């Protein structure tokens, strides 16, 4: 689930947006020329690789909702310079094709997640368990849940943010984009891995008191100077880059960084916020490779320490993240990649639903046509509970690429899961993409549910504390050395 909305006037924002775009110009030039120097250095020191059957197709699609349609909070009233993207890759030649997709949406939950995966699988000629779809969790963006949509329609209620007509069109367009990309797949000869610290972007949202309980939440836009003065807290400050190469030519760059992506929102204008702008800057700097960004385990992470919600901070945060991406790119080490070094493993897990969820209570709210049931996501919660009770299992996947392991996780995961995964295999390059199936909403650690705070409250988390044991069991199994 999302944090409490911070409201701004769209009319007031327009001037700030224009100023932001103007201020990018000088920054872009430095990025582009720096990247050209790096590319020249890479091409001057080619690596030799054995012939490989690996191929990579890339796809990139506009996923911006039209004016008049509904996003997670508000109706679309205008468009911005940068729209929302759906981007990804199809890796072929190591068994069934593997599809990775990232969308600039707030979340894709329940049946929507199933439909996205099935459609991309069919388009790529693979099975649905070979597909992983993730949202970046921007808040001026669509909220997709076909299960919730059906529940509301059957009850004769308006579907609001869950209206799926546009979302289904995006799925159709995505499938077409994937099919059309396959014939243009390029050979993959090398893997690139790079990491760098991102400075003054991420901070923990949960501020603890002397009793060990959460005393305040430092939301991603934090107007309280005393909360901004608190330490960063537990974060993962590292942005991880995974790149695919055809000899000395980069084909795609996948980046992973854990934080809520809001600078400000509720503008009525779909926008990719600061991670999308950072991705755009890096795309300009290295135009030959498709840049695909994934949000890591950022459920309890935001930019609140460094962001008071002023619109100008969107540019500042974007530049800081882009700078970390640049340094990770410049520090990228390439190594030959063959089909035998590519693995894909999936563990399906039954996540324990929150004991605070009551089907009888939710159904009574639905029958009573309570406005809060629609606005606060009651239909999505009811759908999740019904699926859990029916034995639904959620995929947790791991892509192995040489010495790299990329974990694909559900929900708004706490950063402790990402840190634990990295600590479990310090001998490997480990990265994580969260915000897969969005239906669980926040997923805290077991102890976090006793510590209090918004993220693990009954209104924000759809899972029980036992979720930690389930997910850590899957993570450890997926990271286990091959026999």
N, C-alpha and C positions, 0 to 999 in steps of 0.2 A: 504494500500500500504506500501511499505517498505522504509527504509531510504537509503540514498545514499551509494553505495557500497564502501567498503574499500578493496583494492586489495592486495593479498599476493601471493607469489610464492609457489605452492605445493611442489616443490623440497626443498625449504628453510624450509617449515613447518615440514617436516618429522622428523627432529632431535628434534624440540620442542615437537612434539607429543610424541616421545619416552621418553623424559625427563619428560613430564607431567605424563605419566603412572607410571614411576619409583617412582615419588615423592608421588603418592597416597598410597604406601604400608604402610608406618608408620601411615598415617591418618586412613586407613581402620581398622587397628587393634583396635585403640581406639574406633571407632564407634561400632564395633561388640561387644566388651566386655561390653561397656556401655549399649547397647541394651539388652544384655542377663540379666544384672542386673535388668533392668526395667521389662522385661518379667517375671522374677522370682517374683518381687514385685507384679505384677498384679495377678499372679496365686495364690499368698499367701493370697489374699483378694478377694475371689470370691463373685460375686453379684448373688442374686437369681432373677429369672425371670419366669413369667408365660409362659406356653407353647405357642409357636407362629408358625404360618404357613409360616413365612418369610423364604426365601431361597435366597442365593446369588451364582451366577456363575461368574467366572472370565475368561477372555481371554487375551492372549498376543501373538503378532504376529510380525515378522520381516517385516518392511515396507521400507527397504532400496532399492533405485533404483539401477539397475545394471550398470556396467561400460558401457559407451557409450550413456546412456539415458540422458535426459536433466532435470536439476533442475530449480529452479526459475531464476537463473542467468547464470549458466554454465553447461557444460556437465560433467558427472561423469567420473573421470580419475582414481580413486582408491577407496579403502575401508579403514575405520578406525577401531580401536579396538572395539568401540561401534557403532552399527548401529542405525537406526531409528526404533522406536517401534510404534505399534498400540495396545493400551491397554484399557481395560474397564471392566465393570461389568454389570450383568443383575440381577435386583432385582425383585423377584417374591413373590407372596402371598398376595399382597395388590391391587387387581384388575389386570388390564392388566400389563404384565411385563414392567419394565422401563429399558432402555438401555442407558448407558453413555459410551462414547468412546473418547479417546484423542490420537491424532496422532502427531508424530514429523515431521510435514510438515509445510510449510510456510502458506498455506491457502487452504481451500476447499470452492469453490464459486459456486453460481448459480445452474445449473443442477447437478453438481457434488455433492453438498450438498444434494440435493433431492435424488439422487441415493444412496448415502451412507446410508441415513436414511431409505429409502425403503428396501434396502437389509438387513440391520441389523434387521429391524422390522420383515421382513418375516422369517429370521432365528430364531428369538426369539419368534415367534408366537404372535406378538403384532402389534399395529398400528404405523404408521410412526410418529405420533405426540407424541408417548411415547419414542422417541429416540432423544438424543442430542449428536451431534458429534462436537468436537472442535479440532483445531490445536494449537500447541504450538508456532508456528511462527518462528522456526529456519530458517535461511536463506540459508544454504547449504542443501536444502531439496526441495521436489517437490512442485509445484504450480498446483493445480487441478481445472479445470473449463471446463466441457464438453460442455457448451454453447459456450465458446470462441473457443474451438477446432472445433466445427461444423461450426461456422462462418468462420473460417480461411480455412477449407477444402472446403467449398462451394465456396469460392473465389479463390481456387487454390493456396493458400499460404501455406508455411510450418507452422506446428503447434508449433514448438520449445518447450517452457516450457509447453504448453497445450496438448502435445501428450498424449493420455489417455490409451494406450495399457497396460503399466505397472500398471497404477492406477486402471484400471478395474480388473486386476488380483489380486491386493490387496483387492479390494472389495469382489471378489469371495472367496479369502482365509479367509477374516474376517468373512464372512457369515458362512463358514465351521467351523471356530474356535468357533463361537457362538453356532452353533448347537451341536457341540461336547462337549461343556462345560456344556450345560444344564443338562444332566444326572448326572453330578458330583457336582451339586449345594449343598451347605452346609447350614444347618439351621442357621438363624441369631437370636440371643437372645439379643444382646446388641449393643448399639451405643456408639462410643467414640468420644469426641470432645476435641480438643486442639488447642491452639494458642501460638505463640511466635514472638517476634520481630526479624527480619533479619537485621543484622547490616552491613552497608557499602556495599550494593549491589544496591538498587534502588535510583534513583534521577530523578527529573523532567527534561525533555529535553528542555523545553521552558524557555529561559532566558529573562527576561523583562527589558526594559529600563525605565528611569524616566518618560516617557510619557505613561506608561502602555501598550505599544506595545512590541511584541516579537522582541528583537534586535539580538538574535542569537539562534541557535539550538545546544544543547549539545547532539550530537548523542551518540549512545550506546558505540561506541568506539570513544573517544574524545582525539585528540592529542594536543589540545589547553590547556595549563596549566592554563590560566586565566579563561577559562570556567569551568575547573575542580575545581577551587578554589571557584566558586559560591556556595551558599547554596544548600542543597538537594532540596528545594522547596516542593511543594505539592506532597506527595506520600502516599501510604498505606504500611507501613513497616512490616505488620503482615502477616505471613504465617499461614494459617488455615488448620487443619487436621481433616478429618472426617473418622472414621474407623468403620468397621463392624466386629462383634465378634460372635463366637459360644462359649458361656460360656467364658472361659478364653483364648480362642484361636483366635488371630486376623486373619481375612480372607482377608481383603483388606484395604488399607490406601489411601484415596484420599487427595491430597494436592493442595492448591490454593495460588498462589502468583502473584502479578501484576508487570511485567516488560518485556520490550523487552529482548529476550534471547540471544543476540549476544555478544560474546567476540571478535571474529574476524571471517571473512567469505570470500567467493569467493576463496575457496581452491580447488574446484573440487572434494572434498571428503565429502560425506554425513556424517553429524555428529549431535548429539542431543544437542551440545553446553553445557553450564554450567548447565542449569536446568536438562538436561538429565543425566549429570554426577552426580548431586546431588541426583537425583532419584535412580541411580545405587548404590550410596553409601548407601542410606537408604535401598535399597533392600538387600544389603549384610548384613546390620545390623539387619534387621528383615526379614529373608528369608521366613518365613512361610506365609506372607501376600503379595499379589500383590500390588505394589506401582504404583499408577496412578496419574500423575501430570497434573494440568490444569493451563493455564496462565490466570490471572485475567484481570482486566481492565487496561492494560499496554500500551495503545496507545501512551500516552505522557510521558511514563516512560522508562528509560533505566539505564544502569550501567555507563553512561558516566563520572560521577563525580569520579568514582573509577576504571576507565578502560581507559588507553591510547591506547588500541589496541594491546599491547604486548601479544604474544601467551601465556606466562606464567600466565597471568591473568585469563585464562579459569579455571585453577585449583583453583586459589585463590577464585574466585567468586563461584565456585561449592562448595568449602568447607564452605564458609560463608552461603550459602543457606542450605546446608546439616546440618550445625550446628543449624540453626533456626528450621529446620524440626525435628531434634533430640530433642531440648528443647520442642517443641510443643508436640512431642510424649511422652516425659517424664511427661509432665503436663496434659496429656489426662485424662479426667474424663469419666468414663463409666456409662451408665444408661440403664435399660431394654428398649427394643424396640419391640413393637408389631405392627401387621398389621394396627391396628386402628390409629396408630401414624404416618403412612406414607401417604403422599399426593403428587399428581403430578398435577400441573395446568399449562395451556398454554394460553397465549394471543398472537394472531396473529396480527401483526401491519403492516400498510403500511408506509414504511419509505419514506419521501419526497426526490426525487432525486435532486442532485445538479443542480442549474440553469445554471451552467457552462457546463453541459453536453448537447451536441447538436447531435441528431441522424443524421441530415443532414451532419454535419461536420465529424463525425466519419465514416459515410458511404462513404463520399468522400475520406477520408484517406484510407479506405479499398479498394475502387475502384482504387485509385491511387497507390496501393501497396506500401504505404509508410513504410519504414523499422521501423520507430519509432512506428507505429501502433501496430506491433507485439511485439517489445521489451518492450515497455512501457505499455503494458496491454490494448491497445485500444479495442481489441476484447472482453475482459471481461467487460469493461465499457459499450460498446455498448449492450452487452447481459443484463447487469444490467438495463440499461435504458429501453430497450424493455420490460423487465419483469415488471418494475415499471409501465410503461404505460399500460400494460395489466392487471393491478390490482393485481400483485403478493404481497403476504403478508409474512412477516418473523416471525418465531416463537420466542417468549420470554417465557421461561419456569421457573418453580420454583419447586424444590423437597423439600418437607417438611419431616423432620425426627425428630420427637419429638420436641425439642425446637430449632432445626436447620432449616434454610432455605438456600438452595443453588440455586442461580439464574444462568440461562444459557442464555447468551447474544450473539448477532451477532457482527461481525466487530472488528476493532481495536479501542476499546472503551477507552475514556479518564477515568482516575482514579477517577475523580469527581463523576462519576456515581456509582462506587463502594462505595466511602465514603458516598454518599447520601443515598444509600441503607442501609448501616450499621447504619447511624444516624436515619433513619426512624423507625427502630425497635431495639433500644438499649437493649430491654428486651430479644432479641433472639440472637442466634449464626448465623450470616449471612456471607456467603461466595459467591464468584462470579467466574464463568468461562466465559470468553469472547472468541473471535475468533471462534464463531460458523460459520454461513454463512459469508464468507469472502468478498462477493461481495460489500458491502458498503465501503470497505477500512477503512480509518480513520473516526471515529465518534466523533467529538468534542462537547463541550457544545455550547450553542447558542452564548455566548459572545466570545468564542474562535475564531469564524469566523471573528470577527471584530478586534481581537488582532493581527492577522497576524501569521507568522510562517509556517513552512513546512507542518505540519500535517493537517491543515485546508485550505491549498492552493488548487486552482483548479486542480492541478496535483495529489493531494494525497487523497482527500476526494470525495466520490461519493454521498454524501447526503447534504441536505440544513440545515441551522441553526435550522429550526423548528423541526429537529429530536429530540432535547432535550425534548420538550413537549411530543412528542409521546412516547419515551422510558421511561421517568420518570412517565408518566401516567400508563404504563404497570407495571413498577416496584412497584409503590405504590399500585396498585390493587392486584398484586400477594402477596405482603407483608401484606395486610390488614388482621386484626384478623378475624378468622372464626366466623360467627354469632352464 
